[in-house]
């Protein structure tokens, strides 16, 4: 039986050491500063990115991988005799999933390959956790059907919240209007962002002040999980230590955290959310 390998894209924000340990292949998105283009988490690391972002006068943009980018990775793995599970950024947010499915179709037209592409309907470590779980199951010898069923279960049970420090980047990216951004900044509004069942980012609530926003996220999670054991991941932008420590301490007090992990909000997500963004990802513990 062919061994199962995992493929994902760079917006899963999976730390390099975990990808290496579990043999996860990563296809990068691109970040553009004017006429300069970088490969997310390859030629541009999070620390470098946020330095550039805060000093850049224009509007940084992002672009998805091409089908050829996925084709190259899929072909190498299938030529080695592997079965592939590819879990990608929400199709509602990017054409990355579509590029992956086109690459799969191209390979299927050429030879008998076993590739499954899954729309995570999530972002950042919201689906990074799905990829890691799937890779762990593959290493343990689980079947493809078992892995896919578990990914879909986790997708339903995941709770994901983003807290942004400034409305500037949401406004630059067209997520909110300029008037709303200016008024929100004056009133110290901190929108709590989440992802709906279709994989679309939406403002769940608008709260005045960072501390109140953090307390509200903790309240929402406590309502969902009560005292059940959970796995907690907190993702943040480099250099934003105070906010991360505060929300982590709060959540560990109010939730029954069995496993805790930290990761970084990568360049692509950071382009749209800005410096000081915190992502909170909670799933039931096994």
C-alpha positions in Angstrom: 0.0 0.0 0.0 1.3 3.5 -0.9 2.4 5.7 1.9 0.3 8.8 2.5 2.0 12.2 2.4 0.5 15.7 3.2 0.8 18.8 1.1 -0.4 22.2 2.1 0.2 25.9 1.3 2.2 28.4 3.2 -0.8 30.2 4.8 -1.3 27.2 7.1 1.4 28.8 9.2 2.9 25.5 10.3 6.3 25.9 11.9 9.2 24.6 9.8 10.4 22.1 12.4 6.9 20.5 12.5 6.8 20.3 8.7 10.2 18.6 8.6 9.4 16.2 11.4 6.1 15.1 9.7 7.3 15.3 6.1 4.7 17.9 5.1 5.3 19.5 1.7 4.5 23.2 1.4 3.6 25.2 -1.7 4.2 29.0 -1.1 1.9 31.9 -1.9 3.6 35.1 -2.9 3.9 38.5 -1.3 4.4 41.6 -3.4 6.0 44.9 -2.3 5.7 47.0 -5.5 7.6 45.2 -8.2 9.4 42.9 -5.7 7.9 39.5 -5.2 8.8 37.1 -2.4 7.9 33.5 -1.6 5.9 33.3 1.6 8.0 31.6 4.3 10.8 30.7 1.9 12.5 33.9 0.6 10.6 36.1 3.1 10.3 35.0 6.8 7.7 36.5 9.2 10.2 38.8 11.0 11.6 40.2 7.7 8.1 40.7 6.4 6.7 42.7 9.3 9.7 45.0 9.1 9.1 45.6 5.5 5.3 46.0 6.0 5.6 48.8 8.5 8.2 50.8 6.5 6.6 50.3 3.0 4.8 53.3 1.7 2.6 51.5 -0.7 0.1 48.6 -0.3 1.6 45.1 -0.1 -0.4 42.5 -2.0 -0.5 38.7 -2.2 -0.9 36.2 -5.0 -1.7 32.5 -5.1 0.4 29.7 -6.4 -0.1 28.5 -10.0 -1.4 25.1 -10.9 2.2 24.4 -12.2 3.5 25.0 -8.7 1.2 22.3 -7.3 1.8 20.0 -10.3 5.6 20.0 -9.6 5.1 19.0 -6.0 2.4 16.4 -6.7 4.3 14.8 -9.6 7.5 14.4 -7.5 5.5 12.7 -4.7 3.4 10.5 -6.9 6.4 9.5 -9.0 7.9 8.3 -5.7 4.8 6.1 -5.2 3.1 8.2 -2.6 -0.7 8.8 -2.1 -1.3 12.5 -1.6 -3.7 14.4 0.7 -3.5 18.2 0.0 -5.3 20.5 2.4 -5.5 24.2 1.3 -6.5 27.7 2.3 -10.3 28.3 2.1 -11.5 28.6 -1.5 -13.7 31.5 -0.3 -10.5 33.5 0.4 -8.1 32.5 -2.4 -7.8 30.7 -5.7 -5.1 28.4 -4.1 -7.5 25.5 -3.7 -8.6 25.8 -7.3 -5.0 25.8 -8.5 -4.4 22.6 -6.5 -7.5 20.9 -8.1 -6.3 21.9 -11.6 -2.9 20.4 -10.9 -4.5 17.2 -9.7 -6.6 17.0 -12.9 -3.5 17.6 -15.0 -1.7 14.7 -13.4 -4.8 12.4 -13.5 -5.0 13.0 -17.3 -1.4 11.7 -17.6 -1.2 8.7 -15.3 -2.9 6.8 -12.5 -2.3 8.9 -9.4 -4.0 9.0 -6.0 -4.4 12.7 -5.0 -7.1 14.1 -2.8 -7.5 17.9 -2.5 -9.5 19.3 0.5 -10.9 22.8 0.9 -10.1 23.6 4.5 -12.7 26.4 4.7 -10.3 27.9 7.2 -7.1 30.0 7.4 -3.7 30.1 9.2 -3.3 27.5 11.9 -7.1 26.9 11.7 -6.2 24.4 9.0 -2.6 24.1 9.9 -3.8 22.0 12.8 -5.8 19.8 10.3 -2.7 19.2 8.3 -0.6 18.3 11.3 -3.2 15.9 12.6 -3.5 14.3 9.2 0.3 13.9 8.9 0.4 12.4 12.4 -2.3 9.9 11.5 -0.5 9.0 8.2 2.8 8.4 10.2 0.8 6.1 12.6 -0.5 4.0 9.6 -4.1 5.3 9.4 -5.9 4.8 6.1 -6.7 7.6 3.7 -10.4 7.3 4.5 -9.8 7.5 8.2 -7.6 10.6 7.8 -10.1 12.4 5.6 -13.0 11.7 8.0 -10.9 13.0 10.9 -10.0 16.2 9.0 -13.7 16.9 8.3 -14.6 16.3 11.9 -11.9 18.6 13.1 -13.0 21.3 10.6 -16.5 21.3 12.2 -15.2 21.4 15.8 -12.5 24.0 15.4 -13.1 27.4 16.9 -11.0 30.2 15.4 -10.8 33.9 16.2 -8.5 36.7 15.0 -7.9 39.9 16.9 -6.3 42.8 14.9 -4.3 45.6 16.5 -5.1 48.2 13.8 -7.8 48.6 11.2 -5.4 50.2 8.7 -4.6 47.0 6.8 -8.2 45.8 6.6 -9.0 49.1 5.1 -6.0 49.0 2.7 -7.1 45.6 1.5 -10.7 46.7 0.9 -12.2 44.7 3.8 -13.6 47.8 5.4 -14.2 51.3 4.2 -11.9 54.2 5.1 -14.6 56.1 7.1 -15.2 52.9 9.2 -11.5 52.5 9.7 -11.0 56.1 10.9 -14.0 56.0 13.2 -13.0 52.6 14.5 -9.5 53.8 15.3 -10.8 56.9 17.1 -13.1 54.8 19.2 -10.5 52.1 19.8 -12.7 49.4 18.2 -11.2 46.0 18.1 -13.1 43.7 15.7 -13.1 40.0 16.6 -12.9 38.2 13.3 -13.8 34.6 12.6 -14.5 32.2 9.7 -18.0 31.0 8.8 -19.0 27.5 7.6 -18.3 28.5 4.0 -14.8 29.6 4.8 -15.4 33.3 4.6 -13.8 35.8 7.1 -16.4 37.9 8.9 -16.5 40.4 11.8 -18.1 38.4 14.6 -18.3 41.3 17.1 -16.8 44.8 17.5 -15.5 45.5 21.0 -14.0 48.7 22.5 -10.5 48.0 23.7 -8.0 45.1 23.5 -8.6 43.8 27.0 -12.4 43.6 26.5 -11.9 41.9 23.1 -9.6 39.3 24.7 -12.1 38.7 27.5 -14.9 38.3 25.0 -13.0 35.7 23.1 -12.3 33.8 26.3 -16.0 34.0 27.2 -17.0 32.6 23.7 -14.6 29.7 24.0 -15.6 28.9 27.5 -19.3 28.7 26.4 -18.3 26.3 23.5 -16.0 24.0 25.5 -16.9 24.4 29.2 -14.4 22.2 31.1 -13.7 19.8 28.3 -10.0 19.3 27.5 -8.8 21.3 24.5 -5.8 21.9 22.4 -4.9 25.6 22.1 -2.7 27.3 19.6 -2.0 31.1 19.7 -0.5 32.6 16.6 1.0 36.1 16.6 3.1 38.5 14.6 6.8 38.7 15.7 7.6 41.2 18.4 4.1 41.4 19.8 4.8 39.7 23.1 2.6 41.6 25.6 -0.7 40.8 23.9 0.2 37.2 23.3 1.2 36.7 27.0 -2.1 38.3 28.1 -4.5 36.3 26.0 -2.5 33.0 26.6 -2.7 33.5 30.4 -6.4 34.4 30.2 -7.3 31.3 28.1 -5.2 28.9 30.1 -7.1 30.1 33.2 -10.5 29.7 31.8 -10.1 26.6 29.6 -9.0 23.1 30.3 -5.9 23.3 28.1 -4.3 19.9 27.6 -1.9 21.0 24.8 -0.6 24.5 24.1 1.4 25.6 21.1 2.6 28.9 19.7 3.2 29.8 16.1 3.6 32.9 13.9 1.1 34.7 11.7 2.8 34.4 8.4 3.3 37.1 5.7 0.2 36.4 3.6 -2.2 36.6 6.5 -0.2 39.5 7.9 -0.6 41.4 4.6 -4.3 41.6 5.1 -4.5 41.8 9.0 -1.4 43.8 9.8 1.2 43.8 12.7 -0.1 43.0 16.1 -2.6 40.4 14.8 -3.3 37.5 17.2 -5.0 34.2 16.1 -6.6 31.8 18.6 -7.3 28.3 17.5 -9.0 25.8 19.8 -10.0 22.1 19.1 -11.2 19.4 21.4 -8.3 17.3 22.8 -8.3 13.6 21.8 
